Amino acid sequence: MLAAIGVDSLDELFTDIPEDVRARFETLGLDALSELEIADHMGALASRNDAASMTTFAGGGIYDHFVPSVVWNLVSRSEFVTAYTPYQPEISQGTLTAMFEFQTLITELTGMEVANASLYDGGTALAEAALMAERIRKRGRIAVAQTIYPHLRRVLDTYTWGAGLQLVEVPFDGDSARIDLETVPEDVSALILQSPNAFGVIESLEGIKDRLGETLLIVSSYPISLGLLEPPGSFDADIVVGEGQSLGLPMGFGGPLLGLFATRKAYLRQLPGRISGRTVDADGATGYVMAAQTREQHIRRSRATSNICTNSALCALAATVYLATVGADGLRRVAELCASKAHALARRIIALEGFELAFDGPFFNEFVLRSAEEPNALRARLEAAGLLVDASTDLEQLGVERGLRIAVTERRTDEEIDRLVEVLGGGS
């Protein structure tokens, strides 16, 4: 291939890249391998991962929910797997229909008026919401609750840094773990909060928008919780985002994920990404079209709302099939199981010596404990027993010492919960 294009070496191929910014195999500690050697090496690495054989009580934004077999039986059909992008609506009616149904379900779930056809993940959706709020209010500052997941905050930091936006952190009450509304500044474009938050605590949205006035309210929600909790739209939220992994997607070692994004109809022109619309053709038959594409691939860059390249259409389809399969009653039942099992487990753990709930705020399916035992040692003891809990440093970053986050979903059986309590109580 090098000979065909008239160069003698790989180094010569990349001469247009300045020498000091070129990454070399030697500096990365990599050796060139054949395909066979790479396959063997990656297989050896994969064999070291035993998470699939463990019972997970880990949370922090990715959750072990049951995915009905119908979801991937439908999603893996060739017409969905191979479909790329609906540039020609006359031959993309299936894709556009699926996008429209997804948007409809997300608006119903969040209580909002309009939703896009999905974004990459919950982190980029949250960051896009901040940029959208700034386009609308133009105040140069965004208030953000300290209680959002640190991995979301890192994405938000990156986006707002690039946009020249200042983030103002809003602290939380040390007892309830809810944000301290008295500290929200007035001259900001938006307030960002997460509910349930990084501690699993449900934020009280009642009256927040009244206090904010013209400042936009952005809420990052866990979609399964909305099967039980009043949606943010009922509290006049301006933008609702979330991570859609819990709606029919496996944990998959952190991906692929799905960004949910819904807002008010008044802000439609500022919405990032794509919107599919339903219309009628010349004969009066129902048809679907791409109603809005405000990304820079389709309009002048200066007018684009986002540089998102495509929506996570296959993941959005999985969420659509999941929601259609479980239905409103089924989603509520899933949410009730998550909440009831989590609260029952929490009561049993705090009855053990050396454990207490870190906060007294109401929680959904995830809660934070304070442990007399050093958390890393406790996690190691649990993992030795085949039980996986959060091993991240998120809680330390949020100022919680000796903290342990535990999440429970509808998949956790009574036997698995008994086993966790037994090990935490000193059993082997």
C-alpha positions in Angstrom: 0.0 0.0 0.0 2.9 2.4 0.8 4.4 1.7 -2.6 1.1 2.3 -4.4 0.9 5.8 -2.9 4.5 6.6 -3.5 6.0 6.6 0.0 8.8 4.5 1.5 7.8 4.2 5.1 5.1 4.9 7.7 7.2 7.7 9.1 7.2 9.4 5.6 3.4 8.9 5.4 2.9 11.0 8.5 5.5 13.7 7.8 2.7 16.4 7.7 2.2 15.8 11.4 4.8 17.7 13.5 7.4 15.4 14.9 6.8 16.5 18.5 3.2 15.6 18.5 3.5 12.2 16.8 2.8 9.2 19.1 5.2 6.4 18.5 4.8 2.7 19.4 8.0 2.9 21.5 6.6 5.8 23.7 3.3 3.9 24.1 5.0 0.7 25.0 3.3 -1.2 22.2 4.7 -3.8 19.8 3.4 -4.5 16.3 1.6 -7.8 16.3 -0.1 -10.0 13.7 -3.9 -10.5 13.7 -3.4 -14.0 15.2 -1.2 -12.6 18.0 -3.6 -9.7 18.7 -6.6 -12.1 19.0 -4.7 -14.4 21.4 -3.6 -11.4 23.5 -7.1 -9.8 23.7 -8.5 -13.2 24.6 -6.1 -13.6 27.4 -7.0 -10.1 28.7 -10.7 -10.9 28.5 -10.3 -14.1 30.4 -9.0 -12.1 33.4 -12.4 -10.3 33.7 -14.7 -12.2 36.1 -17.4 -9.6 36.4 -19.8 -11.6 34.3 -19.8 -14.4 36.9 -20.4 -12.0 39.9 -23.6 -10.8 41.4 -23.7 -7.0 41.0 -24.9 -4.5 43.5 -23.0 -1.8 41.6 -24.7 1.3 40.4 -23.4 4.8 39.9 -25.3 5.4 36.6 -25.1 1.9 35.0 -27.6 -0.7 36.3 -28.1 -4.5 36.0 -31.8 -4.5 34.8 -33.5 -7.4 33.1 -33.8 -7.1 29.3 -36.7 -9.1 27.9 -35.5 -11.4 25.0 -37.9 -9.8 22.6 -35.8 -6.6 22.7 -32.7 -7.9 21.0 -34.6 -10.5 19.0 -36.2 -7.5 17.2 -33.3 -5.1 17.3 -30.9 -7.6 15.8 -33.0 -8.0 12.7 -30.9 -7.1 9.6 -33.0 -4.2 8.6 -32.3 -2.5 11.9 -28.7 -3.5 12.4 -27.7 -2.4 8.9 -29.7 0.8 8.7 -27.5 3.8 9.0 -29.1 7.2 8.5 -32.5 8.3 7.2 -31.3 10.9 4.6 -33.9 9.6 2.1 -37.2 9.4 3.8 -38.9 7.5 1.0 -36.7 4.5 1.7 -36.3 5.1 5.5 -39.8 4.9 6.8 -39.0 2.1 9.2 -36.1 4.0 10.8 -38.0 7.3 10.9 -41.0 5.5 12.5 -38.9 4.0 15.2 -37.3 7.4 15.9 -40.8 9.0 16.1 -42.0 6.3 18.5 -38.9 6.7 20.7 -39.4 10.5 20.9 -43.1 9.9 21.8 -42.2 7.5 24.6 -39.6 9.8 26.1 -41.9 12.8 26.2 -44.5 10.6 28.0 -41.8 9.3 30.4 -40.4 12.7 31.3 -43.6 14.8 31.1 -42.1 17.1 28.5 -43.4 18.4 25.2 -40.7 17.4 22.7 -37.8 15.0 22.6 -35.0 14.4 20.1 -34.1 11.1 18.6 -31.4 10.5 21.2 -27.8 11.5 21.9 -24.7 9.5 22.6 -25.1 9.0 26.3 -26.2 10.6 29.5 -23.0 12.7 29.9 -23.1 14.3 26.5 -26.8 14.9 26.9 -26.3 16.8 30.1 -23.5 18.8 28.5 -25.6 19.6 25.5 -28.4 20.8 27.8 -26.0 23.3 29.5 -24.9 24.6 26.1 -28.6 24.9 25.0 -29.5 26.8 28.1 -26.7 29.2 27.5 -27.9 29.8 23.9 -31.3 30.7 25.3 -30.4 32.8 28.3 -26.8 34.0 27.4 -25.6 34.8 31.0 -22.2 33.0 30.7 -22.7 30.9 33.9 -24.4 27.6 34.8 -25.1 26.5 38.3 -24.5 22.8 38.8 -25.4 20.7 41.8 -22.4 19.1 43.6 -24.5 15.9 43.8 -24.3 14.9 40.1 -22.2 11.8 39.3 -18.5 12.8 38.9 -18.2 11.1 35.5 -21.1 13.4 34.3 -19.4 16.4 35.8 -16.2 15.6 33.9 -18.0 15.6 30.6 -19.8 18.8 31.6 -16.5 20.4 32.5 -15.0 19.6 29.1 -17.9 21.0 27.1 -18.3 24.1 29.1 -14.6 24.8 29.2 -14.5 24.7 25.4 -17.5 27.0 25.2 -16.1 29.5 27.7 -18.9 28.9 30.2 -18.3 29.2 33.9 -19.7 26.5 36.2 -20.9 27.6 39.7 -21.1 24.6 42.1 -24.2 24.3 44.4 -23.4 22.4 47.6 -25.7 19.9 49.3 -27.1 19.6 52.8 -25.0 17.2 54.8 -27.9 15.5 56.4 -30.4 15.0 53.5 -27.9 15.0 50.6 -30.3 17.4 48.8 -29.0 20.5 47.1 -29.0 23.8 49.1 -31.3 26.0 47.1 -30.4 29.0 49.1 -26.9 29.0 47.5 -28.1 29.0 43.9 -27.0 32.4 42.3 -29.5 34.4 40.4 -27.4 35.5 37.4 -27.0 32.0 35.8 -28.5 30.6 32.6 -29.5 27.4 34.2 -29.5 25.2 37.3 -28.4 21.6 36.7 -29.4 18.9 39.2 -29.7 15.1 39.2 -32.5 13.1 40.7 -32.0 10.5 42.1 -28.6 12.1 42.7 -25.1 10.5 43.1 -26.1 9.4 46.6 -29.3 7.8 45.3 -31.3 10.5 47.1 -34.4 11.9 45.4 -34.3 15.6 45.0 -37.5 17.6 45.9 -38.4 19.4 42.6 -41.5 21.1 44.1 -41.2 24.8 43.8 -37.7 25.0 42.4 -38.7 26.5 39.1 -40.8 29.2 40.9 -37.6 30.2 42.8 -35.5 30.2 39.7 -37.7 32.5 37.6 -36.1 33.0 34.2 -33.2 30.6 35.0 -33.7 27.3 33.2 -34.1 24.1 35.3 -32.2 21.1 33.9 -32.9 17.8 35.5 -30.9 14.6 34.8 -33.2 11.6 35.6 -32.8 7.9 36.0 -35.6 6.7 33.6 -36.6 3.6 35.6 -37.3 5.8 38.6 -39.9 7.7 36.5 -42.0 4.6 36.5 -42.7 5.5 40.1 -41.8 9.2 40.6 -43.6 12.2 39.3 -41.8 13.3 36.1 -39.7 16.5 36.0 -42.1 18.0 33.5 -44.8 18.1 36.2 -42.5 20.5 38.1 -42.0 22.8 35.1 -38.5 21.6 34.3 -37.2 23.2 31.1 -34.9 20.4 30.0 -34.8 16.8 31.1 -31.9 14.5 30.2 -30.8 11.1 31.3 -28.8 7.9 30.6 -31.1 5.4 28.8 -29.0 2.3 29.4 -31.5 1.0 31.9 -34.2 0.8 29.2 -33.3 -2.4 27.5 -29.5 -2.1 27.1 -27.0 -4.4 28.9 -24.3 -3.0 31.1 -21.7 -3.9 28.5 -18.7 -2.8 30.5 -19.9 0.8 30.2 -21.3 1.0 26.7 -22.9 1.4 24.2 -25.1 3.9 26.0 -28.0 6.2 25.1 -28.6 9.8 25.8 -32.1 11.0 26.5 -33.1 14.6 25.8 -36.5 16.3 26.2 -37.5 19.9 26.5 -40.3 22.4 26.0 -41.7 23.0 22.5 -40.8 26.7 22.8 -37.1 25.7 22.7 -37.4 23.4 19.7 -35.1 25.4 17.5 -32.3 25.2 20.2 -32.7 21.4 20.6 -29.5 19.5 19.5 -29.6 16.5 17.3 -32.5 15.1 15.2 -36.3 15.1 15.3 -38.5 12.8 13.3 -42.0 14.0 12.4 -45.2 12.4 11.3 -47.0 13.8 8.3 -49.2 12.8 5.3 -48.3 12.3 1.7 -50.1 13.6 -1.4 -52.5 10.7 -1.2 -53.3 11.3 2.5 -51.3 8.3 3.8 -49.3 8.6 7.0 -45.5 9.1 6.4 -42.5 10.1 8.5 -39.8 12.7 7.7 -36.8 14.2 9.3 -38.5 17.3 10.7 -35.5 19.0 12.2 -31.7 18.6 11.9 -30.0 21.4 13.7 -26.5 19.9 13.5 -23.6 21.3 11.6 -23.7 18.6 9.0 -26.9 20.0 7.6 -26.8 23.8 8.2 -24.3 26.5 8.5 -21.8 25.8 11.3 -22.5 29.2 12.9 -26.2 28.3 13.2 -25.7 24.7 14.4 -26.9 23.8 17.9 -24.5 20.8 18.2 -21.7 19.0 16.4 -23.2 15.6 17.2 -22.6 13.4 14.2 -25.5 10.9 14.6 -28.0 9.7 17.2 -27.7 6.3 18.9 -30.5 4.9 16.8 -30.0 1.2 17.5 -29.8 1.8 21.2 -32.9 4.1 21.0 -34.7 1.4 19.2 -33.9 -1.1 22.0 -35.3 1.4 24.5 -38.4 1.8 22.4 -39.0 -2.0 22.2 -38.3 -2.3 25.9 -40.8 0.4 26.9 -43.4 -0.9 24.5 -42.9 -4.4 25.9 -43.2 -3.6 29.6 -45.8 -0.9 29.2 -46.7 1.7 31.7 -47.8 -0.9 34.3 -44.8 -3.0 33.8 -42.4 -0.1 34.2 -44.1 0.9 37.4 -43.7 -2.7 38.6 -40.0 -2.7 37.8 -39.6 0.6 39.6 -41.5 -0.7 42.7 -39.4 -3.8 42.8 -36.2 -1.8 42.7 -37.3 0.6 45.4 -38.8 -2.0 47.7 -35.8 -4.4 47.5 -33.4 -1.5 48.1 -35.2 -0.3 51.1 -35.5 -3.8 52.6 -31.8 -4.3 52.1 -30.8 -1.0 53.6 -32.8 -1.8 56.7 -31.1 -5.1 57.1 -27.6 -3.7 56.6 -28.0 -0.8 59.1 -29.1 -3.4 61.7 -25.6 -4.8 61.4 -22.8 -3.5 63.6 -20.6 -1.0 62.0 -23.0 0.4 59.3 -25.2 3.4 59.0 -26.9 5.3 56.2 -24.8 8.2 55.2 -27.9 10.5 54.6 -31.5 10.7 55.7 -32.9 11.9 52.4 -35.4 9.6 50.6 -33.8 7.2 48.1 -35.0 5.2 45.1 -32.9 2.0 44.5 -29.5 3.2 45.4 -28.1 4.3 48.8 -24.8 5.2 50.5 -23.6 3.6 53.7 -20.9 4.6 56.1 -18.8 1.7 57.2 -16.6 1.2 60.2 -14.5 -1.1 58.0 -12.2 0.5 55.5 -14.3 0.5 52.2 -11.6 -0.9 49.9 -11.1 -3.8 52.2 -14.8 -4.3 52.4 -15.1 -4.3 48.6 -12.3 -6.8 48.3 -14.0 -9.1 50.8 -17.3 -8.8 48.9 -15.6 -9.5 45.6 -14.0 -12.6 47.0 -17.5 -13.8 47.8 -18.6 -13.1 44.2 -20.4 -9.9 45.1 -19.7 -6.7 43.1 -20.3 -3.2 44.6 -19.1 0.2 43.5 -15.4 0.3 43.4 -15.2 3.9 42.1 -13.7 6.8 44.0 -16.9 8.9 43.3 -17.9 9.1 46.9 -14.5 10.3 48.0 -14.6 13.0 45.3 -18.0 14.1 46.7 -16.6 14.3 50.2 -18.1 11.2 51.8 -15.5 9.3 53.9 -15.7 5.6 54.5 -18.6 5.4 52.0 -20.0 2.5 50.2 -22.7 2.8 47.4 -25.1 -0.1 46.9 -27.7 -0.4 44.1 -30.5 -2.9 43.9 -32.6 -3.7 40.8 -35.5 -6.1 40.1 -32.9 -8.8 39.1 -31.6 -9.3 42.6 -33.1 -12.3 44.2 -33.8 -12.9 47.9 -31.0 -15.4 48.0 -28.5 -12.9 46.5 -29.6 -10.2 49.0 -29.3 -12.7 51.9 -25.8 -13.5 50.7 -24.8 -9.8 50.7 -26.1 -9.3 54.2 -24.3 -12.4 55.4 -20.9 -11.3 54.0 -21.3 -7.7 55.3 -22.1 -9.2 58.7 -18.8 -11.0 58.8 -19.7 -14.3 57.1 -17.5 -15.8 54.4 
